[in-house]
Structure formats: structure tokens, C-alpha cells
Amino acid sequence: MQRKKTDENASLLNHIYHTAQLRLDAVQMLLPQVRDEPPLRRQAEHQKEDYLFIAEKTKQMLRDSGRIPDSGRLLKKAVSLGSLRMNTFANKKPAHIAKVMITATEAGISDMTKNLNLFDGAEIPTKKLAEEYILSEQKNIDALRLHTWHA
């Protein structure tokens, strides 16, 4: 029973870490496209800082448990970033980019919620970190919606 709980904890931590890293890569890819839009750029930079913090906190929690982040999910990352490039290639308007960011953020929330339920045996601090990620992303969506009004 203890091993299952330990495995679930590590699995959820790895999921949080990889999600934060994927979102960090995505927002870094979008930052040059919003450089001339200060409000949206500030929001993207804020999200970047959030993802860095969560990734580092998660990495430390993994280290504290004698683990390191696994190197999986490269295909998911490639597909996600490719999709993001395609969605912003033809339409670089700030309102469209904000909508693309909202869609990706909503998908991240859904996926994190699914994994939070899947790894129910994870430790309370790990679950709280996943919940903090979800709440932070919900706030990001609210802030991003302010940039979509003129689309």
C-alpha cells in the first residue's frame, strides 16, 4: 500500500512538472509575438514566472523524495508546441493569441484535474500543489479574457 502511494505521489509530481515545463515552453514561444502588446506581454511574462516557480518547486519535491523528473512526454510536448505554432502562424493578432492561450490553459486545467483524481493516493502537499496550479491557471484565464474583447 505504501509503495502504491509513493508511486502515485511521484507520478503526480512528474505530471505537474511536465505540465509546467510544457506551459513554460509554450509561453516562451508566444512572447516574441506579443512584444508590441504590453498588457498581453505582461500577462505572458507573469504566467512564465508562475510556470518557472511551479516547475522548480516540483523538481525540489521530487528531489526530496529521492527522485528526479522523468524524461517522458516528449511526443506530447512536440505535438502541443506544433499545434500552438499552427494556431498562431496565420493570425498573430493579440486577441487571437490570447484565445489560443486560453484554450491551452483550459486543456491544462482539465488534464491536471484528471491526474489529480487518478493519483488520489498522492501526498497532501503534492495534491495541494496540483490544486494551486489549477487555481493559478483559472486566474490566468480570467486575465487573458480581458485581451479577447476586440477579436
Secondary structure, DSSP 8 states (H G I E B T S, - for coil): -HHHHHHHHHHHHHHHHHHHHHHHHHHHHHGGGGTT-HHHHHHHHHHHHHHHHHHHHHHHHHHHTT-------HHHHHHHHHHHHHHHHS---HHHHHHHHHHHHHHHHHHHHHHHHHTTTS-HHHHHHHHHHHHHHHHHHHHHHTTSTT-
